[in-house]
Amino acid sequence: MEFSRRSFLTAMGLGTAAAVAGCATTSPSGSSAADPTGPVEGDITFLCALFEGATGKDTLEGKLLKQFNEKYPDVNVTVDYTDYGSLNEKITTGLASGLMPDVVTLGVGWIPPFAFKNAIAPLPESLATRYTYEERVLEPSRFDGKLYALPMVLDTRIVAYRKDFFEEAGIKDTPKNWDELREIAKQLTVKEGDKVTRVGFDPFSIDLRQCWETFLFGNSGELFSADGREVLFDSPEGVASLQLFLDMMADGSADFALTTEAGQPTTLQQGTSAIMMTNNSLYVQLEQQSPELIDKIGTFVLGNTDPAMLQGGTMVSQSATSKNPAAARALVEFLGSPDPVLVASEQRGSVPAISDLKDSEYVQGNPMVAFALENLGKARSEGGTPAWMEIREKIKPTLETAIVGQQTAQQAIDQLAGIANDAIARL
């Protein structure tokens, strides 16, 4: 799905001339950005939400950037490490101060907001075909018909289940729709007296925003219209996707209190759930914490009307105001190439964005990553509007009001739609 800045400006009465002027890439002084085809040299900064910790730093600076400098010895890269909790704030601060990093990592859904603000520069379309990308992987990299980022690693939301619990209950097939999910989850729920000791389904151990989006897409719903101006999630499909969680809590097959924190053994590992929403990094966690369970856990893509797998991940973009744009462009192209993509994926247990890497030793040795790559045709991405950075932070707390009984599903979705409409109106 592609999004148009011009359509927003036209709708707001700013007209074509303003749209054309707003799409120009300018520096803080208002002058055009330097030619990215110039000499590849100079000092550049890289705001990086990948390569965490000492091991990550050694991998990036001790190995990958050394490879980069072998080809471009006149470029000096300074890395500013961060995490996703601070990434948006750092970019926004850089924009406000006129000190935007030359190269930035961005999340899925982040391209329309920052391209709309002219914070990042368009990339040559030829880069989209340089390596093998599923079109679903490239969609979040585009805005207004232009390529603004190269995907590096993907993090998909999938469904995992305990094969041994299915076998004990005589269940041979994974659920194909929500009705089957509810029935199977009831069969797999275990109680001791009035206390539930194992829920049939755990949708709450991943971010509630991402879980609800997965079910929305699997129910043929959409977040926004193609131009990003109209809210679409306040549809019967969107309400039903939230109501499903409430119904499963009501019948005892799901429990909002029975979740685990990131990095801790999951409910699936502890045996307190039979099916759970998770992401592809679970396999690394199993290797480290519960290797005896590896053969007992399977995965599937769930849908109601359409199977859907939510696709998150990290992309790399070039600042529109870099003083050394040729060097910045070179680093973006390097980071989006197979070696850095594979190294970053392996460190995080993520899915490499380049499809040809499916035959690598890493992918072949990680069944959940291989499963995600095989199912990228079912992948869907969050975002879809330049107002996304404001809206995304409000989704989880608003949905939670329904989960804890403060509002109905309809009321929570209506409230969220109001928040989103207000944010879009401010563009």
Residue pairs with C-beta under 8 A, 6 or more apart in sequence:
1 139
1 226
1 381
1 384
2 139
2 142
2 143
2 144
2 145
2 226
3 112
3 142
3 143
3 144
3 226
3 227
3 228
3 384
3 385
3 386
4 143
4 144
4 145
4 227
4 228
5 19
5 22
5 23
5 115
5 116
5 143
5 144
5 386
6 16
6 19
6 20
6 23
6 144
7 227
7 228
7 229
8 116
8 227
8 228
8 229
8 386
8 427
9 15
9 18
9 19
9 22
10 16
10 19
11 229
12 427
14 22
22 118
23 118
23 144
24 32
24 118
25 32
25 33
25 118
25 121
25 122
25 320
26 32
26 33
26 118
26 320
26 321
27 33
27 320
27 321
28 98
28 321
33 121
33 320
33 321
33 322
33 325
34 322
34 323
34 324
34 325
34 326
35 325
35 326
36 121
36 318
36 325
36 326
36 328
36 329
37 326
38 325
38 326
39 74
39 326
40 72
40 74
40 75
40 326
40 327
40 330
41 72
41 74
41 75
41 324
41 326
41 327
42 74
42 75
42 76
42 323
42 324
42 327
43 75
43 76
43 78
43 324
44 75
44 76
44 77
44 78
44 102
44 103
44 322
44 324
44 327
44 328
44 331
45 77
45 78
45 79
45 80
45 101
45 102
45 103
46 77
46 78
46 79
46 80
46 101
46 102
46 103
46 104
46 331
47 80
47 82
47 87
47 90
47 91
47 94
47 101
47 103
47 104
47 105
48 60
48 79
48 80
48 81
48 82
48 105
49 82
49 83
49 84
49 87
49 105
49 107
49 314
50 56
50 60
50 105
50 152
50 153
50 314
50 344
50 347
50 348
51 57
51 59
51 60
51 81
51 344
51 347
52 81
52 83
52 347
52 348
55 347
56 81
56 347
57 79
57 81
59 343
59 347
60 79
61 79
63 343
64 334
64 335
64 339
64 340
64 343
65 77
65 79
67 334
67 339
68 75
68 77
68 330
68 331
68 334
69 75
69 77
71 330
71 334
72 327
72 330
75 324
75 327
75 330
75 331
77 331
80 90
80 101
82 90
84 107
87 105
87 106
87 107
88 110
88 389
90 101
91 100
91 101
91 104
91 106
91 114
91 119
94 100
94 101
95 117
95 119
98 321
100 119
100 319
100 320
100 321
100 322
101 319
102 318
102 319
102 322
102 323
102 324
102 325
102 327
102 328
102 331
103 316
103 317
103 318
103 319
103 322
103 328
103 331
103 332
103 335
104 120
104 316
104 317
104 319
105 152
105 314
105 315
105 316
105 317
106 114
106 120
106 149
106 314
106 315
106 316
106 317
107 312
107 313
107 314
107 315
108 140
108 311
108 312
108 313
108 315
108 381
108 382
108 383
109 140
109 381
109 382
109 383
109 384
109 388
109 392
110 315
110 383
110 388
110 389
111 120
111 140
111 141
111 142
111 143
111 148
111 149
111 315
111 317
111 383
112 143
112 228
112 383
112 384
112 385
112 386
112 388
113 385
113 386
113 387
113 388
113 389
114 120
114 148
114 317
115 122
115 143
115 144
115 146
115 148
115 386
116 143
116 386
116 427
117 386
118 320
119 319
119 320
120 148
120 149
120 317
120 318
120 319
120 320
121 148
121 317
121 318
121 319
121 320
121 322
121 325
122 146
122 147
122 148
123 146
123 147
123 148
123 149
123 150
123 317
123 318
123 329
123 332
124 147
125 146
125 147
127 147
127 150
127 333
127 336
128 138
128 141
128 147
131 336
131 337
131 338
131 354
131 356
132 354
132 355
132 356
133 151
133 353
133 354
133 355
134 355
134 376
134 377
134 379
136 311
136 376
136 377
136 379
136 380
136 381
137 151
137 154
137 311
137 353
137 355
137 376
137 379
138 147
138 151
139 381
140 149
140 151
140 311
140 313
140 315
140 381
140 383
141 147
141 148
141 149
141 150
141 151
141 315
142 148
148 317
149 315
149 316
149 317
150 315
150 316
150 317
150 332
150 333
150 335
150 336
150 353
151 313
151 314
151 315
151 336
151 353
152 313
152 314
152 315
152 316
152 335
152 336
152 340
152 341
152 344
152 345
152 353
153 313
153 314
153 341
153 344
153 345
153 348
153 350
153 351
153 352
153 353
154 311
154 312
154 313
154 350
154 351
154 352
154 353
154 372
154 376
154 379
155 279
155 280
155 281
155 311
155 312
155 313
155 348
155 350
155 351
156 279
156 280
156 309
156 310
156 311
156 312
156 351
156 372
156 375
156 379
157 206
157 210
157 211
157 214
157 277
157 278
157 279
157 309
157 310
157 311
157 312
158 277
158 278
158 279
158 280
158 299
158 300
158 301
158 309
158 368
158 371
158 372
158 375
159 174
159 275
159 276
159 277
159 278
159 299
159 300
159 301
159 302
160 268
160 275
160 276
160 278
160 282
160 297
160 298
160 299
160 368
161 174
161 268
161 274
161 275
161 276
161 297
161 298
161 299
161 300
162 268
162 271
162 274
162 275
162 296
162 297
163 295
163 296
163 297
163 298
164 296
165 188
165 198
165 274
166 172
166 174
166 188
166 274
169 187
169 188
171 184
171 187
171 188
174 184
174 298
174 300
174 302
175 181
175 183
175 184
175 302
176 303
177 303
177 304
177 305
178 219
178 244
178 304
181 201
181 275
181 302
182 244
182 247
182 248
182 251
182 253
184 200
184 275
185 199
185 200
185 201
185 248
185 253
185 254
185 274
185 275
186 200
186 251
186 252
186 253
187 200
188 198
188 200
188 201
188 253
188 274
188 275
189 196
189 198
189 199
189 200
189 252
189 253
189 274
190 196
190 197
190 198
191 197
191 252
196 252
196 255
196 258
197 272
198 271
198 272
198 273
198 274
199 252
199 253
199 254
199 255
199 258
199 267
199 272
199 273
199 274
200 248
200 253
200 254
200 273
200 274
200 275
201 248
201 253
201 254
201 273
201 274
201 275
201 276
202 254
202 255
202 258
202 259
202 266
202 267
202 268
202 272
202 273
202 275
202 276
202 277
203 211
203 215
203 245
203 248
203 254
203 276
203 277
204 211
204 245
204 254
204 255
204 256
204 258
204 259
204 277
204 403
205 259
205 260
205 266
205 267
205 273
205 276
205 277
205 278
206 277
206 278
206 279
207 396
208 395
208 396
208 399
208 400
208 403
209 382
209 392
209 395
209 396
209 399
210 310
210 312
210 382
211 245
211 277
212 241
212 242
212 245
212 395
212 399
213 223
213 310
213 380
213 382
214 277
214 302
214 308
214 309
214 310
214 380
215 241
215 244
215 304
216 222
216 223
216 233
216 237
216 238
216 241
217 303
217 306
217 308
217 310
217 380
218 241
218 302
218 303
218 304
218 305
218 306
218 307
218 308
219 237
219 240
219 241
219 303
219 304
219 305
219 306
220 237
220 304
220 305
220 306
221 232
221 233
221 235
221 237
221 238
221 241
222 232
222 233
222 235
222 384
223 231
223 232
223 233
223 382
223 383
223 384
223 385
224 230
224 231
224 232
224 233
224 384
224 385
224 420
225 232
228 384
228 385
228 386
228 387
228 424
229 385
229 424
231 417
231 420
231 421
231 424
232 238
233 413
233 416
233 417
233 420
234 413
234 414
234 416
234 417
238 413
239 409
239 410
239 413
240 409
242 399
242 402
242 409
242 412
242 413
243 409
245 254
245 403
246 402
246 403
246 409
248 254
249 255
249 256
249 403
256 403
256 404
258 267
258 272
258 273
259 267
260 266
260 267
260 270
263 285
265 285
265 289
265 290
266 273
266 276
266 278
266 282
266 285
267 273
267 276
268 274
268 275
268 276
268 278
268 282
268 293
268 297
269 285
269 286
269 289
269 290
269 293
279 312
280 349
280 350
280 351
280 366
280 368
280 369
280 371
280 372
281 348
281 349
281 350
281 368
282 297
282 368
283 294
283 349
283 366
283 367
283 368
283 369
284 349
284 366
285 349
286 293
286 294
286 297
287 294
299 367
299 368
299 371
301 307
301 308
301 309
301 375
301 378
302 308
303 378
306 378
307 378
308 378
308 379
308 380
309 372
309 375
309 376
309 378
309 379
309 380
310 379
310 380
310 381
310 382
311 376
311 379
311 380
311 381
312 381
312 382
313 350
313 351
313 353
314 344
316 332
316 335
316 336
317 332
318 325
318 328
318 329
318 332
319 328
322 328
334 340
335 341
336 353
338 352
338 354
338 356
338 357
341 352
341 353
341 354
341 357
342 352
342 357
342 360
342 362
344 350
345 351
345 352
345 357
345 362
345 369
346 362
349 366
349 369
350 369
351 369
351 372
351 373
352 360
352 362
352 363
352 369
352 373
355 373
355 376
357 363
358 370
358 373
358 374
362 369
363 369
363 370
363 373
364 370
382 388
382 392
383 392
385 391
385 420
385 424
386 427
387 420
387 423
387 424
387 426
387 427
390 423
391 419
391 420
391 423
394 416
394 419
394 420
395 416
398 412
398 415
398 416
398 419
399 412
399 416
401 407
401 411
401 412
401 415
402 408
402 409
402 411
402 412
407 415
